Amino acid sequence: MQTMCRKRKAIDTKPLEEPMKQWDKLTVREKYDVAAAMIDVVLISDETGIEVKFSI
């Protein structure tokens, strides 16, 4: 099985505060951009299922 090592990236959460307050009003593309900034990696396996690792 492949071992995965990821560097933890520092992220400034300040720009995410306003979009998160208005989540229901965002377009699909805006939601995608916010999620892409928050998610570091998504791992999928038969043994553990789906695991989301957040960068914040």
All heavy atoms as atom14 arrays in JSON, in Angstrom:
{
  "sequence": "MQTMCRKRKAIDTKPLEEPMKQWDKLTVREKYDVAAAMIDVVLISDETGIEVKFSI",
  "atom14_mask": [
    [1, 1, 1, 1, 1, 1, 1, 1, 0, 0, 0, 0, 0, 0],
    [1, 1, 1, 1, 1, 1, 1, 1, 1, 0, 0, 0, 0, 0],
    [1, 1, 1, 1, 1, 1, 1, 0, 0, 0, 0, 0, 0, 0],
    [1, 1, 1, 1, 1, 1, 1, 1, 0, 0, 0, 0, 0, 0],
    [1, 1, 1, 1, 1, 1, 0, 0, 0, 0, 0, 0, 0, 0],
    [1, 1, 1, 1, 1, 1, 1, 1, 1, 1, 1, 0, 0, 0],
    [1, 1, 1, 1, 1, 1, 1, 1, 1, 0, 0, 0, 0, 0],
    [1, 1, 1, 1, 1, 1, 1, 1, 1, 1, 1, 0, 0, 0],
    [1, 1, 1, 1, 1, 1, 1, 1, 1, 0, 0, 0, 0, 0],
    [1, 1, 1, 1, 1, 0, 0, 0, 0, 0, 0, 0, 0, 0],
    [1, 1, 1, 1, 1, 1, 1, 1, 0, 0, 0, 0, 0, 0],
    [1, 1, 1, 1, 1, 1, 1, 1, 0, 0, 0, 0, 0, 0],
    [1, 1, 1, 1, 1, 1, 1, 0, 0, 0, 0, 0, 0, 0],
    [1, 1, 1, 1, 1, 1, 1, 1, 1, 0, 0, 0, 0, 0],
    [1, 1, 1, 1, 1, 1, 1, 0, 0, 0, 0, 0, 0, 0],
    [1, 1, 1, 1, 1, 1, 1, 1, 0, 0, 0, 0, 0, 0],
    [1, 1, 1, 1, 1, 1, 1, 1, 1, 0, 0, 0, 0, 0],
    [1, 1, 1, 1, 1, 1, 1, 1, 1, 0, 0, 0, 0, 0],
    [1, 1, 1, 1, 1, 1, 1, 0, 0, 0, 0, 0, 0, 0],
    [1, 1, 1, 1, 1, 1, 1, 1, 0, 0, 0, 0, 0, 0],
    [1, 1, 1, 1, 1, 1, 1, 1, 1, 0, 0, 0, 0, 0],
    [1, 1, 1, 1, 1, 1, 1, 1, 1, 0, 0, 0, 0, 0],
    [1, 1, 1, 1, 1, 1, 1, 1, 1, 1, 1, 1, 1, 1],
    [1, 1, 1, 1, 1, 1, 1, 1, 0, 0, 0, 0, 0, 0],
    [1, 1, 1, 1, 1, 1, 1, 1, 1, 0, 0, 0, 0, 0],
    [1, 1, 1, 1, 1, 1, 1, 1, 0, 0, 0, 0, 0, 0],
    [1, 1, 1, 1, 1, 1, 1, 0, 0, 0, 0, 0, 0, 0],
    [1, 1, 1, 1, 1, 1, 1, 0, 0, 0, 0, 0, 0, 0],
    [1, 1, 1, 1, 1, 1, 1, 1, 1, 1, 1, 0, 0, 0],
    [1, 1, 1, 1, 1, 1, 1, 1, 1, 0, 0, 0, 0, 0],
    [1, 1, 1, 1, 1, 1, 1, 1, 1, 0, 0, 0, 0, 0],
    [1, 1, 1, 1, 1, 1, 1, 1, 1, 1, 1, 1, 0, 0],
    [1, 1, 1, 1, 1, 1, 1, 1, 0, 0, 0, 0, 0, 0],
    [1, 1, 1, 1, 1, 1, 1, 0, 0, 0, 0, 0, 0, 0],
    [1, 1, 1, 1, 1, 0, 0, 0, 0, 0, 0, 0, 0, 0],
    [1, 1, 1, 1, 1, 0, 0, 0, 0, 0, 0, 0, 0, 0],
    [1, 1, 1, 1, 1, 0, 0, 0, 0, 0, 0, 0, 0, 0],
    [1, 1, 1, 1, 1, 1, 1, 1, 0, 0, 0, 0, 0, 0],
    [1, 1, 1, 1, 1, 1, 1, 1, 0, 0, 0, 0, 0, 0],
    [1, 1, 1, 1, 1, 1, 1, 1, 0, 0, 0, 0, 0, 0],
    [1, 1, 1, 1, 1, 1, 1, 0, 0, 0, 0, 0, 0, 0],
    [1, 1, 1, 1, 1, 1, 1, 0, 0, 0, 0, 0, 0, 0],
    [1, 1, 1, 1, 1, 1, 1, 1, 0, 0, 0, 0, 0, 0],
    [1, 1, 1, 1, 1, 1, 1, 1, 0, 0, 0, 0, 0, 0],
    [1, 1, 1, 1, 1, 1, 0, 0, 0, 0, 0, 0, 0, 0],
    [1, 1, 1, 1, 1, 1, 1, 1, 0, 0, 0, 0, 0, 0],
    [1, 1, 1, 1, 1, 1, 1, 1, 1, 0, 0, 0, 0, 0],
    [1, 1, 1, 1, 1, 1, 1, 0, 0, 0, 0, 0, 0, 0],
    [1, 1, 1, 1, 0, 0, 0, 0, 0, 0, 0, 0, 0, 0],
    [1, 1, 1, 1, 1, 1, 1, 1, 0, 0, 0, 0, 0, 0],
    [1, 1, 1, 1, 1, 1, 1, 1, 1, 0, 0, 0, 0, 0],
    [1, 1, 1, 1, 1, 1, 1, 0, 0, 0, 0, 0, 0, 0],
    [1, 1, 1, 1, 1, 1, 1, 1, 1, 0, 0, 0, 0, 0],
    [1, 1, 1, 1, 1, 1, 1, 1, 1, 1, 1, 0, 0, 0],
    [1, 1, 1, 1, 1, 1, 0, 0, 0, 0, 0, 0, 0, 0],
    [1, 1, 1, 1, 1, 1, 1, 1, 0, 0, 0, 0, 0, 0]
  ],
  "atom14_positions": [
    [[0.84, -1.18, 0.0], [0.0, 0.0, 0.0], [0.89, 1.25, 0.0], [1.89, 1.31, 0.68], [-0.9, -0.02, 1.23], [-1.82, 1.15, 1.34], [-2.88, 0.97, 2.77], [-4.41, 1.34, 2.01], [0.0, 0.0, 0.0], [0.0, 0.0, 0.0], [0.0, 0.0, 0.0], [0.0, 0.0, 0.0], [0.0, 0.0, 0.0], [0.0, 0.0, 0.0]],
    [[0.49, 2.19, -0.76], [1.27, 3.42, -0.88], [1.12, 4.28, 0.36], [0.03, 4.47, 0.87], [0.79, 4.19, -2.1], [1.55, 5.47, -2.34], [1.0, 6.22, -3.56], [0.05, 5.79, -4.17], [1.62, 7.31, -3.88], [0.0, 0.0, 0.0], [0.0, 0.0, 0.0], [0.0, 0.0, 0.0], [0.0, 0.0, 0.0], [0.0, 0.0, 0.0]],
    [[2.25, 4.77, 0.88], [2.23, 5.68, 2.03], [2.12, 7.1, 1.51], [2.85, 7.49, 0.62], [3.52, 5.53, 2.86], [3.63, 4.17, 3.27], [3.49, 6.44, 4.07], [0.0, 0.0, 0.0], [0.0, 0.0, 0.0], [0.0, 0.0, 0.0], [0.0, 0.0, 0.0], [0.0, 0.0, 0.0], [0.0, 0.0, 0.0], [0.0, 0.0, 0.0]],
    [[1.2, 7.85, 2.1], [1.0, 9.22, 1.65], [1.46, 10.19, 2.73], [1.06, 10.07, 3.88], [-0.47, 9.47, 1.34], [-0.98, 8.61, 0.22], [-2.58, 9.14, -0.34], [-2.15, 10.64, -1.17], [0.0, 0.0, 0.0], [0.0, 0.0, 0.0], [0.0, 0.0, 0.0], [0.0, 0.0, 0.0], [0.0, 0.0, 0.0], [0.0, 0.0, 0.0]],
    [[2.31, 11.1, 2.36], [2.78, 12.14, 3.26], [2.36, 13.47, 2.66], [2.6, 13.72, 1.5], [4.29, 12.11, 3.42], [4.88, 10.62, 4.18], [0.0, 0.0, 0.0], [0.0, 0.0, 0.0], [0.0, 0.0, 0.0], [0.0, 0.0, 0.0], [0.0, 0.0, 0.0], [0.0, 0.0, 0.0], [0.0, 0.0, 0.0], [0.0, 0.0, 0.0]],
    [[1.75, 14.3, 3.46], [1.31, 15.6, 2.98], [1.86, 16.68, 3.9], [1.85, 16.53, 5.11], [-0.22, 15.7, 3.01], [-0.94, 14.63, 2.23], [-0.78, 14.81, 0.77], [-1.63, 15.89, 0.32], [-1.73, 16.25, -0.92], [-1.04, 15.64, -1.84], [-2.5, 17.24, -1.27], [0.0, 0.0, 0.0], [0.0, 0.0, 0.0], [0.0, 0.0, 0.0]],
    [[2.31, 17.74, 3.3], [2.74, 18.89, 4.08], [1.49, 19.65, 4.5], [0.57, 19.8, 3.73], [3.63, 19.82, 3.25], [4.98, 19.27, 2.97], [5.81, 20.3, 2.23], [7.19, 19.78, 1.97], [8.0, 20.75, 1.23], [0.0, 0.0, 0.0], [0.0, 0.0, 0.0], [0.0, 0.0, 0.0], [0.0, 0.0, 0.0], [0.0, 0.0, 0.0]],
    [[1.5, 20.12, 5.73], [0.39, 20.95, 6.19], [0.66, 22.36, 5.72], [1.67, 22.95, 6.04], [0.27, 20.91, 7.71], [-0.88, 21.75, 8.22], [-1.11, 21.48, 9.67], [-1.73, 20.2, 9.86], [-3.04, 19.99, 9.94], [-3.86, 20.99, 9.82], [-3.53, 18.78, 10.13], [0.0, 0.0, 0.0], [0.0, 0.0, 0.0], [0.0, 0.0, 0.0]],
    [[-0.27, 22.9, 4.94], [-0.07, 24.24, 4.44], [-0.77, 25.24, 5.35], [-1.84, 24.96, 5.87], [-0.56, 24.38, 3.0], [-2.04, 24.17, 2.8], [-2.41, 24.34, 1.34], [-3.89, 24.05, 1.14], [-4.28, 24.2, -0.24], [0.0, 0.0, 0.0], [0.0, 0.0, 0.0], [0.0, 0.0, 0.0], [0.0, 0.0, 0.0], [0.0, 0.0, 0.0]],
    [[-0.13, 26.35, 5.54], [-0.73, 27.42, 6.33], [-1.76, 28.13, 5.47], [-1.52, 28.39, 4.3], [0.35, 28.38, 6.8], [0.0, 0.0, 0.0], [0.0, 0.0, 0.0], [0.0, 0.0, 0.0], [0.0, 0.0, 0.0], [0.0, 0.0, 0.0], [0.0, 0.0, 0.0], [0.0, 0.0, 0.0], [0.0, 0.0, 0.0], [0.0, 0.0, 0.0]],
    [[-2.91, 28.4, 6.05], [-3.96, 29.06, 5.3], [-4.51, 30.21, 6.13], [-4.7, 30.08, 7.34], [-5.07, 28.07, 4.9], [-6.09, 28.75, 4.0], [-5.73, 27.45, 6.08], [-7.06, 27.81, 3.34], [0.0, 0.0, 0.0], [0.0, 0.0, 0.0], [0.0, 0.0, 0.0], [0.0, 0.0, 0.0], [0.0, 0.0, 0.0], [0.0, 0.0, 0.0]],
    [[-4.75, 31.32, 5.48], [-5.35, 32.47, 6.12], [-6.86, 32.3, 6.02], [-7.43, 32.35, 4.92], [-4.89, 33.75, 5.41], [-5.49, 35.01, 6.01], [-6.04, 34.94, 7.12], [-5.4, 36.06, 5.36], [0.0, 0.0, 0.0], [0.0, 0.0, 0.0], [0.0, 0.0, 0.0], [0.0, 0.0, 0.0], [0.0, 0.0, 0.0], [0.0, 0.0, 0.0]],
    [[-7.52, 32.08, 7.14], [-8.96, 31.82, 7.13], [-9.8, 33.09, 7.03], [-11.0, 33.0, 6.82], [-9.38, 31.04, 8.39], [-9.04, 31.8, 9.54], [-8.73, 29.68, 8.43], [0.0, 0.0, 0.0], [0.0, 0.0, 0.0], [0.0, 0.0, 0.0], [0.0, 0.0, 0.0], [0.0, 0.0, 0.0], [0.0, 0.0, 0.0], [0.0, 0.0, 0.0]],
    [[-9.2, 34.23, 7.15], [-9.93, 35.5, 7.11], [-10.76, 35.64, 5.82], [-11.93, 36.0, 5.88], [-8.96, 36.67, 7.26], [-9.62, 37.97, 7.58], [-10.12, 37.98, 8.99], [-10.51, 39.39, 9.38], [-11.32, 39.43, 10.57], [0.0, 0.0, 0.0], [0.0, 0.0, 0.0], [0.0, 0.0, 0.0], [0.0, 0.0, 0.0], [0.0, 0.0, 0.0]],
    [[-10.19, 35.35, 4.63], [-10.99, 35.47, 3.4], [-12.15, 34.49, 3.32], [-13.05, 34.66, 2.5], [-9.98, 35.19, 2.29], [-8.64, 35.37, 2.88], [-8.79, 35.06, 4.34], [0.0, 0.0, 0.0], [0.0, 0.0, 0.0], [0.0, 0.0, 0.0], [0.0, 0.0, 0.0], [0.0, 0.0, 0.0], [0.0, 0.0, 0.0], [0.0, 0.0, 0.0]],
    [[-12.16, 33.45, 4.14], [-13.23, 32.46, 4.1], [-14.41, 32.82, 4.99], [-15.49, 32.26, 4.84], [-12.69, 31.09, 4.54], [-11.58, 30.5, 3.67], [-11.06, 29.22, 4.28], [-12.08, 30.25, 2.27], [0.0, 0.0, 0.0], [0.0, 0.0, 0.0], [0.0, 0.0, 0.0], [0.0, 0.0, 0.0], [0.0, 0.0, 0.0], [0.0, 0.0, 0.0]],
    [[-14.22, 33.75, 5.92], [-15.27, 34.08, 6.88], [-16.53, 34.62, 6.2], [-17.63, 34.16, 6.48], [-14.75, 35.07, 7.92], [-13.73, 34.45, 8.84], [-13.12, 35.45, 9.81], [-13.58, 36.61, 9.86], [-12.17, 35.06, 10.52], [0.0, 0.0, 0.0], [0.0, 0.0, 0.0], [0.0, 0.0, 0.0], [0.0, 0.0, 0.0], [0.0, 0.0, 0.0]],
    [[-16.38, 35.59, 5.32], [-17.55, 36.19, 4.67], [-18.27, 35.2, 3.75], [-19.5, 35.07, 3.82], [-17.14, 37.45, 3.89], [-18.31, 38.29, 3.46], [-19.16, 38.8, 4.62], [-18.61, 39.07, 5.71], [-20.38, 38.92, 4.43], [0.0, 0.0, 0.0], [0.0, 0.0, 0.0], [0.0, 0.0, 0.0], [0.0, 0.0, 0.0], [0.0, 0.0, 0.0]],
    [[-17.57, 34.45, 2.9], [-18.28, 33.46, 2.07], [-19.02, 32.4, 2.9], [-20.11, 31.98, 2.53], [-17.18, 32.82, 1.23], [-16.1, 33.84, 1.18], [-16.17, 34.56, 2.51], [0.0, 0.0, 0.0], [0.0, 0.0, 0.0], [0.0, 0.0, 0.0], [0.0, 0.0, 0.0], [0.0, 0.0, 0.0], [0.0, 0.0, 0.0], [0.0, 0.0, 0.0]],
    [[-18.44, 32.0, 4.03], [-19.1, 30.99, 4.86], [-20.38, 31.54, 5.5], [-21.35, 30.81, 5.68], [-18.14, 30.49, 5.94], [-16.97, 29.69, 5.39], [-17.46, 28.24, 4.44], [-18.13, 27.22, 5.72], [0.0, 0.0, 0.0], [0.0, 0.0, 0.0], [0.0, 0.0, 0.0], [0.0, 0.0, 0.0], [0.0, 0.0, 0.0], [0.0, 0.0, 0.0]],
    [[-20.41, 32.82, 5.79], [-21.61, 33.44, 6.36], [-22.74, 33.5, 5.32], [-23.9, 33.5, 5.68], [-21.3, 34.87, 6.83], [-20.43, 34.93, 8.06], [-20.15, 36.37, 8.45], [-19.17, 36.45, 9.59], [-18.8, 37.84, 9.91], [0.0, 0.0, 0.0], [0.0, 0.0, 0.0], [0.0, 0.0, 0.0], [0.0, 0.0, 0.0], [0.0, 0.0, 0.0]],
    [[-22.38, 33.54, 4.05], [-23.36, 33.66, 2.97], [-23.42, 32.41, 2.09], [-23.73, 32.48, 0.91], [-23.01, 34.86, 2.1], [-22.99, 36.16, 2.83], [-22.63, 37.31, 1.9], [-22.9, 37.26, 0.7], [-22.03, 38.34, 2.45], [0.0, 0.0, 0.0], [0.0, 0.0, 0.0], [0.0, 0.0, 0.0], [0.0, 0.0, 0.0], [0.0, 0.0, 0.0]],
    [[-23.11, 31.26, 2.64], [-22.98, 30.02, 1.87], [-24.18, 29.76, 0.96], [-24.03, 29.38, -0.19], [-22.75, 28.85, 2.83], [-22.5, 27.56, 2.12], [-23.39, 26.57, 1.91], [-21.27, 27.14, 1.52], [-22.8, 25.54, 1.22], [-21.49, 25.87, 0.96], [-20.01, 27.71, 1.4], [-20.5, 25.16, 0.31], [-19.03, 27.0, 0.73], [-19.29, 25.75, 0.2]],
    [[-25.4, 29.95, 1.48], [-26.59, 29.65, 0.69], [-26.78, 30.58, -0.5], [-27.52, 30.26, -1.43], [-27.83, 29.69, 1.57], [-27.86, 28.56, 2.58], [-27.23, 27.51, 2.32], [-28.5, 28.71, 3.64], [0.0, 0.0, 0.0], [0.0, 0.0, 0.0], [0.0, 0.0, 0.0], [0.0, 0.0, 0.0], [0.0, 0.0, 0.0], [0.0, 0.0, 0.0]],
    [[-26.12, 31.73, -0.49], [-26.25, 32.69, -1.58], [-25.16, 32.56, -2.63], [-25.21, 33.2, -3.67], [-26.24, 34.11, -1.01], [-27.41, 34.4, -0.1], [-27.31, 35.78, 0.49], [-28.44, 36.01, 1.48], [-28.31, 37.31, 2.15], [0.0, 0.0, 0.0], [0.0, 0.0, 0.0], [0.0, 0.0, 0.0], [0.0, 0.0, 0.0], [0.0, 0.0, 0.0]],
    [[-24.15, 31.72, -2.38], [-23.03, 31.57, -3.31], [-23.41, 30.74, -4.52], [-24.27, 29.86, -4.44], [-21.84, 30.9, -2.61], [-21.22, 31.63, -1.43], [-20.08, 30.8, -0.85], [-20.74, 33.01, -1.81], [0.0, 0.0, 0.0], [0.0, 0.0, 0.0], [0.0, 0.0, 0.0], [0.0, 0.0, 0.0], [0.0, 0.0, 0.0], [0.0, 0.0, 0.0]],
    [[-22.75, 31.0, -5.63], [-22.94, 30.17, -6.81], [-22.2, 28.84, -6.6], [-21.38, 28.71, -5.68], [-22.37, 30.85, -8.08], [-20.94, 30.97, -7.93], [-22.98, 32.21, -8.3], [0.0, 0.0, 0.0], [0.0, 0.0, 0.0], [0.0, 0.0, 0.0], [0.0, 0.0, 0.0], [0.0, 0.0, 0.0], [0.0, 0.0, 0.0], [0.0, 0.0, 0.0]],
    [[-22.45, 27.88, -7.45], [-21.77, 26.59, -7.35], [-20.26, 26.78, -7.5], [-19.47, 26.19, -6.76], [-22.3, 25.61, -8.42], [-21.48, 24.33, -8.44], [-23.76, 25.29, -8.16], [0.0, 0.0, 0.0], [0.0, 0.0, 0.0], [0.0, 0.0, 0.0], [0.0, 0.0, 0.0], [0.0, 0.0, 0.0], [0.0, 0.0, 0.0], [0.0, 0.0, 0.0]],
    [[-19.84, 27.63, -8.42], [-18.41, 27.88, -8.62], [-17.78, 28.52, -7.39], [-16.68, 28.16, -6.99], [-18.2, 28.79, -9.85], [-16.77, 29.07, -10.15], [-16.03, 27.8, -10.48], [-14.61, 28.02, -10.45], [-13.72, 27.1, -10.74], [-14.1, 25.89, -11.09], [-12.45, 27.37, -10.69], [0.0, 0.0, 0.0], [0.0, 0.0, 0.0], [0.0, 0.0, 0.0]],
    [[-18.47, 29.46, -6.76], [-17.95, 30.1, -5.54], [-17.83, 29.09, -4.41], [-16.87, 29.09, -3.66], [-18.85, 31.27, -5.13], [-18.77, 32.45, -6.07], [-19.84, 33.49, -5.83], [-20.97, 33.14, -5.4], [-19.56, 34.68, -6.07], [0.0, 0.0, 0.0], [0.0, 0.0, 0.0], [0.0, 0.0, 0.0], [0.0, 0.0, 0.0], [0.0, 0.0, 0.0]],
    [[-18.82, 28.2, -4.28], [-18.75, 27.15, -3.26], [-17.58, 26.21, -3.53], [-16.88, 25.8, -2.62], [-20.06, 26.35, -3.23], [-21.22, 27.14, -2.65], [-22.49, 26.33, -2.67], [-23.64, 27.13, -2.1], [-24.89, 26.37, -2.08], [0.0, 0.0, 0.0], [0.0, 0.0, 0.0], [0.0, 0.0, 0.0], [0.0, 0.0, 0.0], [0.0, 0.0, 0.0]],
    [[-17.37, 25.88, -4.79], [-16.24, 25.04, -5.17], [-14.92, 25.69, -4.77], [-14.04, 25.04, -4.21], [-16.27, 24.77, -6.68], [-15.04, 24.06, -7.17], [-14.96, 22.66, -7.13], [-13.94, 24.76, -7.65], [-13.82, 22.0, -7.56], [-12.8, 24.1, -8.07], [-12.75, 22.73, -8.03], [-11.61, 22.08, -8.44], [0.0, 0.0, 0.0], [0.0, 0.0, 0.0]],
    [[-14.78, 26.98, -5.05], [-13.55, 27.69, -4.73], [-13.29, 27.72, -3.22], [-12.16, 27.55, -2.78], [-13.58, 29.11, -5.29], [-13.53, 29.14, -6.82], [-13.1, 28.13, -7.42], [-13.93, 30.17, -7.39], [0.0, 0.0, 0.0], [0.0, 0.0, 0.0], [0.0, 0.0, 0.0], [0.0, 0.0, 0.0], [0.0, 0.0, 0.0], [0.0, 0.0, 0.0]],
    [[-14.34, 27.93, -2.44], [-14.2, 27.94, -0.98], [-13.79, 26.55, -0.49], [-12.88, 26.39, 0.32], [-15.49, 28.41, -0.29], [-15.42, 28.2, 1.22], [-15.77, 29.87, -0.6], [0.0, 0.0, 0.0], [0.0, 0.0, 0.0], [0.0, 0.0, 0.0], [0.0, 0.0, 0.0], [0.0, 0.0, 0.0], [0.0, 0.0, 0.0], [0.0, 0.0, 0.0]],
    [[-14.46, 25.52, -1.0], [-14.15, 24.15, -0.59], [-12.72, 23.77, -0.99], [-12.0, 23.14, -0.21], [-15.14, 23.17, -1.21], [0.0, 0.0, 0.0], [0.0, 0.0, 0.0], [0.0, 0.0, 0.0], [0.0, 0.0, 0.0], [0.0, 0.0, 0.0], [0.0, 0.0, 0.0], [0.0, 0.0, 0.0], [0.0, 0.0, 0.0], [0.0, 0.0, 0.0]],
    [[-12.29, 24.18, -2.18], [-10.94, 23.87, -2.64], [-9.89, 24.52, -1.74], [-8.81, 23.96, -1.53], [-10.75, 24.32, -4.08], [0.0, 0.0, 0.0], [0.0, 0.0, 0.0], [0.0, 0.0, 0.0], [0.0, 0.0, 0.0], [0.0, 0.0, 0.0], [0.0, 0.0, 0.0], [0.0, 0.0, 0.0], [0.0, 0.0, 0.0], [0.0, 0.0, 0.0]],
    [[-10.2, 25.68, -1.2], [-9.27, 26.36, -0.3], [-9.2, 25.66, 1.06], [-8.18, 25.7, 1.73], [-9.69, 27.81, -0.11], [0.0, 0.0, 0.0], [0.0, 0.0, 0.0], [0.0, 0.0, 0.0], [0.0, 0.0, 0.0], [0.0, 0.0, 0.0], [0.0, 0.0, 0.0], [0.0, 0.0, 0.0], [0.0, 0.0, 0.0], [0.0, 0.0, 0.0]],
    [[-10.28, 24.99, 1.44], [-10.35, 24.36, 2.76], [-9.87, 22.91, 2.78], [-9.38, 22.43, 3.79], [-11.78, 24.41, 3.3], [-12.25, 25.81, 3.59], [-13.99, 25.96, 4.0], [-14.3, 24.61, 5.06], [0.0, 0.0, 0.0], [0.0, 0.0, 0.0], [0.0, 0.0, 0.0], [0.0, 0.0, 0.0], [0.0, 0.0, 0.0], [0.0, 0.0, 0.0]],
    [[-10.02, 22.2, 1.67], [-9.71, 20.78, 1.62], [-8.31, 20.56, 1.07], [-7.97, 21.07, 0.01], [-10.75, 20.02, 0.78], [-12.12, 20.13, 1.43], [-10.34, 18.56, 0.61], [-13.24, 19.59, 0.58], [0.0, 0.0, 0.0], [0.0, 0.0, 0.0], [0.0, 0.0, 0.0], [0.0, 0.0, 0.0], [0.0, 0.0, 0.0], [0.0, 0.0, 0.0]],
    [[-7.52, 19.79, 1.81], [-6.16, 19.48, 1.37], [-6.16, 18.26, 0.46], [-5.57, 18.26, -0.61], [-5.27, 19.25, 2.6], [-3.81, 19.11, 2.25], [-3.35, 19.82, 1.34], [-3.13, 18.29, 2.89], [0.0, 0.0, 0.0], [0.0, 0.0, 0.0], [0.0, 0.0, 0.0], [0.0, 0.0, 0.0], [0.0, 0.0, 0.0], [0.0, 0.0, 0.0]],
    [[-6.83, 17.19, 0.9], [-6.84, 15.96, 0.11], [-8.06, 15.12, 0.51], [-8.53, 15.19, 1.65], [-5.54, 15.14, 0.32], [-5.42, 14.61, 1.71], [-5.4, 14.03, -0.68], [0.0, 0.0, 0.0], [0.0, 0.0, 0.0], [0.0, 0.0, 0.0], [0.0, 0.0, 0.0], [0.0, 0.0, 0.0], [0.0, 0.0, 0.0], [0.0, 0.0, 0.0]],
    [[-8.57, 14.34, -0.45], [-9.64, 13.37, -0.2], [-9.08, 12.0, -0.54], [-8.61, 11.77, -1.65], [-10.89, 13.67, -1.05], [-11.95, 12.6, -0.82], [-11.44, 15.05, -0.76], [0.0, 0.0, 0.0], [0.0, 0.0, 0.0], [0.0, 0.0, 0.0], [0.0, 0.0, 0.0], [0.0, 0.0, 0.0], [0.0, 0.0, 0.0], [0.0, 0.0, 0.0]],
    [[-9.08, 11.11, 0.45], [-8.57, 9.75, 0.26], [-9.75, 8.78, 0.21], [-10.65, 8.85, 1.04], [-7.64, 9.37, 1.41], [-6.45, 10.31, 1.65], [-5.74, 9.95, 2.94], [-5.49, 10.23, 0.48], [0.0, 0.0, 0.0], [0.0, 0.0, 0.0], [0.0, 0.0, 0.0], [0.0, 0.0, 0.0], [0.0, 0.0, 0.0], [0.0, 0.0, 0.0]],
    [[-9.73, 7.86, -0.75], [-10.8, 6.88, -0.89], [-10.18, 5.49, -0.93], [-9.26, 5.24, -1.71], [-11.6, 7.12, -2.19], [-12.19, 8.54, -2.19], [-12.69, 6.07, -2.35], [-12.81, 8.95, -3.49], [0.0, 0.0, 0.0], [0.0, 0.0, 0.0], [0.0, 0.0, 0.0], [0.0, 0.0, 0.0], [0.0, 0.0, 0.0], [0.0, 0.0, 0.0]],
    [[-10.67, 4.61, -0.05], [-10.16, 3.24, -0.07], [-11.28, 2.28, 0.32], [-12.27, 2.67, 0.93], [-8.98, 3.08, 0.9], [-9.42, 3.02, 2.23], [0.0, 0.0, 0.0], [0.0, 0.0, 0.0], [0.0, 0.0, 0.0], [0.0, 0.0, 0.0], [0.0, 0.0, 0.0], [0.0, 0.0, 0.0], [0.0, 0.0, 0.0], [0.0, 0.0, 0.0]],
    [[-11.1, 1.01, -0.03], [-12.08, -0.01, 0.33], [-12.08, -0.28, 1.83], [-13.09, -0.65, 2.4], [-11.77, -1.33, -0.4], [-12.03, -1.21, -1.9], [-12.84, -0.36, -2.3], [-11.4, -1.97, -2.66], [0.0, 0.0, 0.0], [0.0, 0.0, 0.0], [0.0, 0.0, 0.0], [0.0, 0.0, 0.0], [0.0, 0.0, 0.0], [0.0, 0.0, 0.0]],
    [[-10.93, -0.07, 2.47], [-10.8, -0.38, 3.89], [-11.35, 0.71, 4.8], [-12.02, 0.42, 5.78], [-9.33, -0.64, 4.23], [-8.78, -1.85, 3.51], [-7.28, -1.96, 3.66], [-6.67, -1.1, 4.3], [-6.72, -2.94, 3.12], [0.0, 0.0, 0.0], [0.0, 0.0, 0.0], [0.0, 0.0, 0.0], [0.0, 0.0, 0.0], [0.0, 0.0, 0.0]],
    [[-11.04, 1.96, 4.5], [-11.44, 3.04, 5.39], [-12.55, 3.93, 4.83], [-13.02, 4.83, 5.52], [-10.22, 3.95, 5.72], [-9.72, 4.5, 4.51], [-9.15, 3.19, 6.46], [0.0, 0.0, 0.0], [0.0, 0.0, 0.0], [0.0, 0.0, 0.0], [0.0, 0.0, 0.0], [0.0, 0.0, 0.0], [0.0, 0.0, 0.0], [0.0, 0.0, 0.0]],
    [[-12.95, 3.7, 3.61], [-13.99, 4.52, 2.99], [-13.43, 5.84, 2.52], [-12.34, 5.9, 1.98], [0.0, 0.0, 0.0], [0.0, 0.0, 0.0], [0.0, 0.0, 0.0], [0.0, 0.0, 0.0], [0.0, 0.0, 0.0], [0.0, 0.0, 0.0], [0.0, 0.0, 0.0], [0.0, 0.0, 0.0], [0.0, 0.0, 0.0], [0.0, 0.0, 0.0]],
    [[-14.19, 6.91, 2.73], [-13.79, 8.24, 2.28], [-13.28, 9.03, 3.47], [-13.93, 9.12, 4.5], [-14.96, 8.97, 1.63], [-15.46, 8.19, 0.41], [-14.57, 10.38, 1.25], [-16.74, 8.72, -0.17], [0.0, 0.0, 0.0], [0.0, 0.0, 0.0], [0.0, 0.0, 0.0], [0.0, 0.0, 0.0], [0.0, 0.0, 0.0], [0.0, 0.0, 0.0]],
    [[-12.1, 9.6, 3.31], [-11.5, 10.42, 4.37], [-11.11, 11.77, 3.77], [-10.41, 11.85, 2.76], [-10.26, 9.72, 4.92], [-9.61, 10.45, 6.05], [-8.36, 9.73, 6.58], [-8.12, 8.57, 6.17], [-7.65, 10.33, 7.37], [0.0, 0.0, 0.0], [0.0, 0.0, 0.0], [0.0, 0.0, 0.0], [0.0, 0.0, 0.0], [0.0, 0.0, 0.0]],
    [[-11.62, 12.83, 4.39], [-11.32, 14.2, 3.93], [-10.34, 14.82, 4.93], [-10.61, 14.84, 6.13], [-12.6, 15.05, 3.84], [-12.28, 16.46, 3.39], [-13.61, 14.41, 2.9], [0.0, 0.0, 0.0], [0.0, 0.0, 0.0], [0.0, 0.0, 0.0], [0.0, 0.0, 0.0], [0.0, 0.0, 0.0], [0.0, 0.0, 0.0], [0.0, 0.0, 0.0]],
    [[-9.24, 15.32, 4.42], [-8.26, 16.01, 5.27], [-8.31, 17.48, 4.93], [-8.07, 17.87, 3.79], [-6.87, 15.45, 5.06], [-6.78, 14.01, 5.48], [-5.38, 13.55, 5.63], [-5.43, 12.09, 6.07], [-4.32, 11.73, 6.87], [0.0, 0.0, 0.0], [0.0, 0.0, 0.0], [0.0, 0.0, 0.0], [0.0, 0.0, 0.0], [0.0, 0.0, 0.0]],
    [[-8.67, 18.27, 5.94], [-8.79, 19.7, 5.75], [-7.45, 20.39, 5.99], [-6.66, 19.98, 6.84], [-9.84, 20.27, 6.7], [-11.24, 19.81, 6.34], [-11.78, 18.69, 6.93], [-11.98, 20.51, 5.41], [-13.06, 18.25, 6.6], [-13.26, 20.08, 5.07], [-13.79, 18.96, 5.67], [0.0, 0.0, 0.0], [0.0, 0.0, 0.0], [0.0, 0.0, 0.0]],
    [[-7.21, 21.46, 5.27], [-5.97, 22.2, 5.4], [-6.06, 23.29, 6.45], [-5.07, 23.93, 6.75], [-5.57, 22.8, 4.06], [-6.56, 23.68, 3.61], [0.0, 0.0, 0.0], [0.0, 0.0, 0.0], [0.0, 0.0, 0.0], [0.0, 0.0, 0.0], [0.0, 0.0, 0.0], [0.0, 0.0, 0.0], [0.0, 0.0, 0.0], [0.0, 0.0, 0.0]],
    [[-7.24, 23.51, 6.98], [-7.38, 24.56, 8.0], [-7.56, 23.94, 9.36], [-7.86, 22.82, 9.52], [-8.55, 25.52, 7.7], [-9.87, 24.76, 7.6], [-8.28, 26.29, 6.44], [-11.06, 25.66, 7.49], [0.0, 0.0, 0.0], [0.0, 0.0, 0.0], [0.0, 0.0, 0.0], [0.0, 0.0, 0.0], [0.0, 0.0, 0.0], [0.0, 0.0, 0.0]]
  ]
}
